[in-house]
Amino acid sequence: MNRPGQWISKSVCSDLLPNIVTQKSITPPDLDWREDGQPVASAFGDTYFSVENGLEESRYVFLNHNGLPDRWQNHPGAFRIIETGFGTGLNFLMTWQAFRQSAPENCWLEYTSIEKFPLSKDQLIQAQALWPELGDLTERLLQQYPDAIPGLHRLVWPDARIALTLALGDVHDILPQLNGPVHAWYLDGFAPSCNPDMWTDALFSQMRRLCRATASQNTASEAQRQTTCATFTSAGIVRRGMIGAGFQVSKVPGFGRKREMLEARYCQTSGPERPARFDGKPWLTSENHFQKSNKEIVVIGAGLAGCTSARALAERGWKVTVLDKAGISNGGSGNPQGGLYVKLAANDQAVHSDFYLQAFQYATKAITRILGDGDASQHSWRQCGVLQLASNAAEAERQQRFLDVQALPENLVTSLDAQQASELAGITLTQGGLFYPDAGWVNPRHLCHQMLQHPNISIRSQAVTELTFDDDHWILKLGDTEVLNSEQVVLAAAYEAKTLIPEAWLPLKSIRGQLSYLNAEQVPSPNTVLCGQSYMAPVATGQPWLVMGATYNLNDNDPEPRFTDHETNLSHLGEFGPSMPAATLDLIKGSRVGFRCTTPDYLPLVGAIPVTREFVNSYKPMIRNAKQIPPVSAPNYTGLWLNAGHGSRGLASTPLCAELLATQIEQTALPVSTDVAEALWPGRFLLRDMVRRRLPKEWYE
């Protein structure tokens, strides 16, 4: 079995592997505070904004000289801004304020900002105190402001139609991981004389790559294919770099006492020609997978994957019809309690960990937004933390290696000894472990029901018995006679996706799992979720039993509970300390059987689905030489999308995957790095098996 995150053998095709490179740790800047409240970055000897009026300077430089807010008026869909240097957040908050005041309802703001030295929350509060008119927006930003962890952090405010992707790391590491389109650049950051490491040819080369991706969008209007840029500096190195990257650059009067600044417009035909998209991986692009004549879509499946997908699309203005023969969350997502946590790999280069770490942080915010704060009064979820026990020597060693390599902040994960773990759990434990304070348990059924509470979503308890494509739309057969037509369809029905598109190369597998409900009068309830070989959640309010489980039974389709599986769960009861009673079947008050849907590399499948035989024909030269890559886009099923294979981690993974899917359908900025998007691509196993000659022999002829 492949190591998670590594889906093509290095011996076969090493150059095709995802290769995320980020700095290992992130630290806030050392700041000096002037008497007037201005922060000064000690390392650069430079201020974050104008000493005259930083807010007016930001409006003048970045709004006015990018043609904003006027451009929003003729720009339906997502308008994407990339900023180099988040700093105090002033530019973002100023842009949010302008967007709130002037943008039409059919426009959505996608704001991506890169920051190598993010301010702490306390520093941000102190800096933003200078601008009380932005106070309400500052408060909303602080509610979601992420921990200082390298990588991309997705913050979403659907009611404001705004998404912020805060990318923490060096600009030269982050920009190659971003995708187009981009409609406006805020080139901020400290002056070239103070921060020469940022203002390099590599920066301008990446700007060109992203601008070319914007200009080459065939489905976009002329206004949506334009990219502008503004920067406070007029330094020659910046002007020459932008001209070389294909921009028409003009010097214009600067703000206040500053004599000059630069504004620019990207011109597709100027400068040297370079690839506009995923370098060397054309299968990650497609020219025929999308039609946008209306914003109506069908989602098949009403579990976590389907409900989160429906919500993400509905919040972007799509009219969503959700179909599920069993109703809402009655399949694998129907457990009364599930652990919201992830088990991260110790390898700091694993795409697996990069994805799940970002997904977990996004999920806690998304669930809070839908269900409210996870405090003790909650019946739907409890943010009580999760304790991953070091149940044996190997697990203890893995946990220590994880802490050494990942260098995560203590408010995300911390190591506890047995005494500390016992005090936190409220029961005696014989081993310590890793504690995730922001984790907890969720009632998946309650979450799914609340996700679907949106005026753009309708639900039908009907089975899709057949799915076929006819010219420009999909035909969904419902039962024996009824038919539903839709240009866009999302398959989020777990393993059933294979039955609806049997010719697609989707190695999904079903794993049976059985929960045991233990008598709450006989089994002490921990204060936090405990995870070892099984997991146990604290008793929910009004619930007479504790949830424990679950078993893993591959190649087993039996839907009925079994005493042997209760015995398996009970055999792990002793992991939770000497306070636990003897493991007898008398403890059992009930049970539930469900089926997880997972993949060979334990990462979900999210995105467009390749047409198998056409894909093989398009990339047939790679069979002889994996590096001989034809420069052709992938042939995908038109308007057909997949969100499946989340296994037992769906509570953590589905919210971010739904966000990813929505941005793919809308053809806008992805909420994850291009390497993570590639690692989740539904065609990865088809490509791997094609290169390894594991497909049917007749396909190679």
Residue pairs with C-beta under 8 A, 6 or more apart in sequence:
1 600
2 9
2 600
2 601
3 350
4 345
4 350
4 352
4 601
4 602
4 603
5 18
5 345
5 350
5 351
5 352
5 353
5 354
5 355
5 601
5 603
5 679
6 17
6 350
6 351
6 601
7 601
7 603
7 679
7 684
7 685
7 688
8 16
8 17
8 684
8 687
8 688
8 691
9 688
9 692
10 17
12 626
12 688
12 691
12 692
13 622
13 626
13 627
13 691
15 280
15 626
15 627
16 280
16 281
16 626
16 687
18 351
18 675
18 676
18 678
18 679
19 349
19 675
20 151
20 177
20 349
20 351
20 354
20 673
20 675
20 676
21 173
22 150
22 151
22 169
22 170
22 173
22 174
23 116
23 150
23 169
23 170
23 173
24 150
24 348
24 407
25 150
25 407
26 116
26 117
26 118
26 148
26 149
26 150
26 168
26 169
27 117
27 148
28 117
28 118
28 119
28 120
28 123
28 148
29 41
29 42
29 43
29 117
29 119
29 123
30 41
30 42
30 43
31 39
31 40
31 41
31 42
31 119
31 123
32 39
32 40
32 42
33 39
33 40
33 126
34 40
36 51
37 126
37 127
37 129
37 130
38 47
38 48
38 49
38 51
38 54
38 130
39 47
39 48
39 88
39 119
39 123
39 126
39 127
40 46
40 47
40 48
41 47
41 48
41 117
41 190
43 117
44 190
44 194
44 195
45 194
46 190
46 191
46 194
46 195
48 54
48 87
48 88
48 90
48 127
49 55
49 57
49 58
49 87
49 88
49 90
50 56
50 57
50 255
50 256
50 258
52 255
52 256
52 257
53 256
54 90
54 130
54 131
55 90
55 94
55 131
55 133
55 134
56 255
57 232
57 255
57 256
58 90
58 91
58 94
59 94
59 98
60 255
61 230
61 231
61 232
61 254
61 255
61 261
62 68
62 91
62 94
62 95
62 184
62 186
62 188
62 230
63 69
63 94
63 95
63 98
65 228
65 230
65 252
65 261
65 263
66 81
66 184
66 185
66 186
66 228
66 229
66 230
66 263
67 184
67 228
68 95
68 98
68 184
69 98
69 99
69 101
69 102
69 103
71 79
71 183
71 184
71 223
72 79
72 99
72 102
72 103
72 104
72 107
73 102
73 104
74 223
75 107
75 183
75 223
75 224
76 104
76 106
76 107
77 106
77 107
77 108
77 224
77 666
77 668
78 107
78 108
78 109
78 110
78 663
78 666
78 668
78 669
79 103
79 107
79 108
79 109
79 110
79 183
79 184
80 110
80 111
80 112
80 180
80 181
80 182
80 183
80 184
80 668
80 669
81 95
81 109
81 110
81 111
81 112
81 182
81 183
81 184
81 185
81 186
82 112
82 113
82 114
82 178
82 182
82 184
82 185
82 186
82 210
83 91
83 92
83 111
83 112
83 113
83 114
83 185
83 186
83 188
84 113
84 114
84 171
84 185
84 186
84 187
84 188
84 189
84 198
84 203
85 113
85 114
85 115
85 188
85 189
85 190
85 198
86 92
86 113
86 114
86 115
86 118
86 166
87 115
87 119
87 188
87 189
88 119
88 124
88 127
88 128
89 119
89 124
89 127
89 128
89 138
89 141
90 127
90 128
90 131
90 134
91 113
91 186
91 188
92 111
92 113
92 141
92 164
93 128
93 131
93 134
93 137
93 138
93 141
94 134
95 109
95 111
96 109
96 111
96 137
96 160
96 162
97 133
97 134
97 137
99 107
99 109
99 160
99 161
99 162
100 160
103 109
103 161
105 161
106 317
107 161
108 161
108 162
108 163
108 316
108 668
109 161
109 162
109 163
110 163
110 165
110 668
110 669
111 162
111 163
111 164
111 165
112 164
112 165
112 167
112 178
112 182
112 669
113 164
113 165
113 166
113 167
114 167
114 169
114 171
114 174
114 175
115 166
115 167
115 168
116 168
116 169
116 170
116 171
118 148
118 166
118 168
119 127
120 148
121 142
121 145
124 138
124 141
124 142
124 145
125 138
125 142
128 134
128 135
128 138
131 138
140 157
141 155
141 164
144 155
144 365
145 155
146 153
146 155
146 166
146 168
146 361
147 361
147 408
147 409
147 411
147 412
148 168
148 409
149 168
149 357
149 361
149 408
149 409
149 412
150 168
150 169
151 167
151 168
151 169
151 354
151 357
151 358
151 673
152 165
152 166
152 167
152 168
152 174
152 177
152 358
152 671
152 672
152 673
153 165
153 166
153 167
153 168
153 358
153 361
153 362
154 163
154 164
154 165
154 358
154 362
154 656
154 659
154 671
154 672
155 163
155 164
155 165
155 166
155 365
156 162
156 163
156 164
156 365
156 366
156 369
156 659
157 163
158 315
163 671
165 669
165 671
167 174
167 177
167 178
171 189
171 198
171 203
172 200
172 202
172 203
172 206
175 202
175 203
175 206
175 207
175 210
176 206
176 674
177 673
177 674
177 675
178 206
178 210
178 669
178 670
178 673
178 674
179 210
179 213
179 277
179 278
179 669
179 670
179 674
179 677
180 209
180 210
180 211
180 212
180 213
180 214
180 217
180 276
180 277
180 669
181 210
181 213
181 214
181 217
181 220
181 224
181 225
181 227
181 667
181 668
181 669
182 210
182 211
182 213
182 214
182 227
182 669
183 214
183 224
183 226
183 227
183 228
184 227
184 228
184 229
184 230
185 207
185 227
185 228
185 229
185 230
185 231
186 230
186 231
187 229
187 230
187 231
187 233
187 238
188 231
188 232
189 195
189 198
189 199
190 198
191 233
191 235
192 198
192 199
192 233
192 235
192 237
192 238
193 235
199 235
199 237
199 238
199 241
200 241
201 241
201 244
203 241
204 241
204 242
204 244
204 245
205 245
205 274
207 229
207 242
207 245
207 247
208 245
208 246
208 266
208 271
208 274
209 274
209 275
209 276
209 279
211 227
211 245
211 246
211 266
211 268
212 246
212 268
212 274
212 275
212 276
213 276
213 277
214 220
214 224
214 225
214 226
214 227
214 266
215 225
215 227
215 266
215 268
215 276
216 225
216 276
216 277
217 224
217 225
217 667
218 287
219 290
219 292
219 667
220 667
226 265
226 266
227 265
227 266
228 263
228 264
228 265
228 266
229 242
229 247
229 262
229 263
229 264
229 265
229 266
230 261
230 262
230 263
230 264
231 238
231 261
231 262
232 254
232 255
232 258
232 261
233 261
233 262
234 251
234 254
234 259
234 260
234 261
234 262
238 262
239 249
239 251
239 262
242 249
242 262
242 264
243 249
243 271
244 271
245 271
246 266
246 267
246 268
246 270
246 271
247 264
247 265
247 266
247 267
247 270
248 264
248 265
248 266
248 267
248 270
249 262
249 263
249 264
250 262
250 263
250 264
251 260
251 261
251 262
252 260
252 261
252 262
252 263
253 259
253 260
253 261
254 260
254 261
255 261
277 284
277 285
278 284
278 285
278 674
278 678
280 629
281 629
281 678
282 629
282 630
282 631
282 632
282 633
282 634
283 610
283 615
283 619
283 633
283 634
283 681
283 683
283 687
284 634
284 674
284 677
284 678
284 681
285 633
285 634
286 608
286 633
286 634
286 635
286 636
287 633
288 633
288 635
288 636
288 638
289 608
289 636
289 637
289 638
289 639
289 640
290 638
290 639
290 665
290 667
291 472
291 487
291 488
291 638
291 639
293 487
294 487
295 317
295 318
295 319
296 318
296 319
296 320
296 321
296 486
296 487
296 488
297 313
297 318
297 319
297 320
297 321
297 486
297 487
297 488
297 489
297 490
297 665
298 320
298 321
298 322
298 323
298 474
298 476
298 484
298 486
298 488
298 489
298 490
299 306
299 309
299 310
299 313
299 320
299 321
299 322
299 323
299 489
299 490
299 492
300 306
300 323
300 324
300 464
300 467
300 476
300 489
300 490
300 491
300 492
300 493
300 496
300 500
301 322
301 323
301 324
301 490
301 491
301 492
301 493
301 494
301 496
302 322
302 323
302 324
302 326
302 327
302 328
302 329
302 330
302 448
302 452
302 459
303 324
303 329
303 331
303 332
303 333
303 334
303 444
303 448
303 492
303 493
303 494
303 650
304 329
304 333
304 444
304 447
304 448
304 646
304 650
304 651
304 654
305 492
305 494
305 604
305 643
305 644
305 646
305 650
305 654
305 657
305 658
306 322
306 324
306 490
306 492
306 493
306 643
307 322
307 328
307 329
307 333
307 447
307 448
307 451
307 452
308 366
308 451
308 654
308 655
308 657
308 658
309 490
309 492
309 643
309 654
309 657
309 658
309 661
309 662
310 320
310 322
310 451
310 452
310 454
310 457
311 370
311 451
311 452
311 454
311 457
311 658
312 658
312 659
312 661
312 662
313 320
313 456
313 490
313 662
313 665
314 320
314 454
314 455
314 456
314 457
315 454
315 456
316 662
316 666
317 456
318 456
319 456
319 458
320 456
320 457
320 458
321 457
321 458
321 459
321 460
321 484
321 486
322 452
322 457
322 458
322 459
322 460
323 460
323 462
323 463
323 464
323 476
323 478
323 484
324 330
324 331
324 459
324 461
324 462
324 493
325 461
325 462
325 463
325 464
326 461
327 461
328 445
328 448
328 449
328 452
328 459
329 444
329 445
329 447
329 448
329 449
330 445
331 494
331 594
331 595
332 494
332 594
332 595
332 596
332 597
332 650
333 444
333 445
333 448
333 594
333 650
334 444
334 445
334 592
334 594
335 444
335 445
335 515
335 547
335 592
335 594
336 443
336 445
336 540
336 543
336 547
336 592
337 441
337 442
337 443
337 537
337 540
337 547
338 441
338 442
338 443
338 444
338 537
338 650
338 651
339 386
339 439
339 440
339 441
339 529
339 531
339 535
339 537
339 651
340 360
340 363
340 364
340 367
340 381
340 386
340 439
340 440
340 441
340 442
340 651
340 652
341 360
341 386
341 388
341 436
341 439
341 529
341 531
341 652
342 356
342 357
342 359
342 360
342 649
342 652
343 388
343 531
344 352
344 353
344 356
344 357
344 402
344 406
345 352
345 353
345 402
346 398
346 401
346 402
346 405
346 406
347 353
347 405
348 405
348 406
351 603
351 675
351 676
351 679
352 601
352 602
352 603
352 679
353 406
354 673
354 675
354 676
355 603
355 653
355 672
355 676
355 679
355 680
356 649
356 652
356 653
358 656
358 672
358 676
359 652
359 653
359 655
359 656
359 657
360 439
360 652
361 412
361 438
362 655
362 656
362 659
362 671
363 651
363 652
363 653
363 654
363 655
363 656
364 383
364 438
364 439
366 655
366 656
367 374
367 381
367 442
367 447
367 651
367 655
368 374
368 383
370 447
370 450
370 451
371 378
371 380
371 381
371 442
371 446
371 447
371 450
372 378
372 380
373 383
374 381
374 382
374 383
374 384
374 440
375 382
375 383
376 382
379 443
379 446
379 540
379 541
379 542
380 442
380 443
380 446
380 447
380 450
381 440
381 441
381 442
381 443
381 446
381 447
382 440
382 441
382 538
382 540
383 438
383 439
383 440
384 440
384 441
384 527
384 528
384 529
384 538
385 424
385 435
385 436
385 437
385 438
385 439
385 440
385 528
385 529
386 435
386 436
386 439
386 440
386 528
386 529
386 530
386 531
387 416
387 421
387 424
387 425
387 433
387 434
387 435
387 436
387 528
387 529
387 530
387 531
388 399
388 433
388 434
388 435
388 436
388 531
388 532
389 395
389 421
389 429
389 431
389 432
389 433
389 530
389 531
389 532
389 575
389 576
390 396
390 399
390 431
390 432
390 433
390 434
391 431
391 433
391 532
391 533
391 575
396 431
399 415
399 433
399 434
400 415
402 434
403 413
403 415
403 434
411 437
411 438
412 436
412 437
412 438
413 434
413 435
413 436
414 434
414 435
414 437
415 432
415 433
415 434
415 435
416 424
416 432
416 433
416 434
416 435
417 432
418 429
418 430
418 431
418 432
420 432
421 429
421 431
421 432
421 433
421 435
422 428
422 429
422 577
424 435
424 527
424 528
425 526
425 527
425 528
425 530
426 524
426 526
426 527
427 524
427 526
427 576
427 577
427 579
427 580
428 577
428 578
428 579
429 576
429 577
430 577
430 578
435 528
439 529
440 528
440 529
441 529
441 537
441 538
441 540
442 651
443 540
444 650
444 651
447 651
452 459
460 478
462 478
462 479
462 482
463 478
463 479
464 476
464 477
464 478
464 493
464 500
465 477
465 478
465 479
465 480
466 475
466 476
466 477
466 500
467 474
467 475
467 476
467 477
467 489
467 500
467 501
468 474
468 475
468 477
469 475
469 637
469 638
469 640
472 487
472 638
473 485
473 486
473 487
473 639
474 485
474 486
474 487
474 488
474 489
474 639
474 640
475 483
475 484
475 485
476 483
476 484
476 485
476 486
476 489
477 483
478 484
486 639
487 639
488 639
488 640
488 641
488 665
489 639
489 640
489 641
490 641
490 642
490 643
490 661
491 497
491 500
491 501
491 609
491 640
491 641
491 642
491 643
491 644
492 642
492 643
492 644
493 500
493 644
494 508
494 510
494 595
494 597
494 644
494 645
495 508
495 509
495 510
495 595
495 597
495 644
497 504
497 506
497 508
497 642
497 644
498 504
498 506
498 508
501 609
501 637
501 640
503 612
503 613
504 609
504 610
504 611
504 612
504 637
504 682
505 610
505 612
505 683
505 685
505 686
505 689
505 695
506 605
506 609
506 642
506 644
506 682
506 685
507 599
507 600
507 685
508 597
508 598
508 599
508 605
508 644
508 645
509 554
509 597
509 598
509 599
509 600
510 557
510 595
510 596
510 597
511 552
511 553
511 554
511 595
511 596
511 597
511 598
511 647
512 551
512 552
512 553
512 554
512 556
512 557
512 558
512 593
512 594
512 595
512 596
513 549
513 550
513 551
513 552
513 553
513 593
513 594
513 595
513 596
513 648
514 549
514 550
514 551
514 553
514 561
514 562
514 565
514 566
514 569
514 591
514 592
514 593
515 547
515 548
515 549
515 550
515 569
515 591
515 592
515 593
515 594
516 547
516 548
516 549
516 565
516 566
516 569
516 570
516 588
516 591
517 545
517 546
517 547
517 548
517 588
517 589
517 590
517 591
517 592
518 536
518 545
518 546
518 547
518 548
518 587
518 588
518 589
519 544
519 545
519 586
519 587
519 588
519 589
520 539
520 543
520 544
520 545
520 546
521 544
522 581
522 586
522 587
523 546
523 573
523 580
523 581
523 587
524 579
524 580
525 538
525 539
525 546
526 536
526 538
526 576
527 538
528 538
529 535
529 536
529 537
529 538
530 536
530 575
530 576
532 572
532 575
532 576
533 572
533 575
534 548
534 549
534 550
534 569
534 572
534 573
534 575
535 548
535 549
535 550
536 546
536 547
536 548
536 576
537 546
537 547
537 548
538 546
539 545
539 546
544 589
545 589
545 590
548 569
548 572
548 573
549 569
550 569
550 594
550 648
551 565
551 568
551 569
553 565
557 595
558 593
559 593
560 593
561 591
561 592
561 593
563 585
565 591
566 585
566 588
566 591
567 585
570 583
570 584
570 585
570 587
570 588
571 583
573 580
573 581
573 583
574 580
574 583
581 587
596 646
596 647
596 648
597 644
597 645
597 646
597 647
598 645
598 646
598 647
598 648
599 605
599 645
599 647
599 685
600 685
601 684
602 647
603 645
603 679
603 680
604 643
604 644
604 645
604 646
604 647
604 653
604 657
604 680
605 642
605 643
605 644
605 645
605 680
605 681
605 682
606 642
606 643
606 657
606 660
606 661
606 664
606 677
606 680
606 681
606 682
607 641
607 642
607 660
607 661
607 664
607 677
607 680
607 681
607 682
608 634
608 636
608 637
608 640
608 641
608 642
608 664
608 682
609 636
609 637
609 640
609 641
609 642
609 682
609 683
610 634
610 635
610 636
610 637
610 682
610 683
610 686
611 635
611 636
611 637
612 686
613 699
614 635
615 634
615 635
615 683
615 686
615 687
615 690
616 686
616 690
616 695
616 699
616 700
618 630
618 632
618 634
618 635
619 629
619 630
619 632
619 687
619 690
620 700
621 628
621 629
621 630
622 628
622 629
622 630
622 690
622 691
623 690
623 691
623 693
623 700
626 691
634 683
641 661
641 664
641 665
642 682
643 654
643 657
643 658
643 661
646 653
646 654
646 657
656 671
656 672
657 680
659 671
660 670
660 671
660 672
660 677
660 680
663 669
663 670
663 671
664 670
670 677
672 680
678 684
686 695
688 694
689 695
693 700
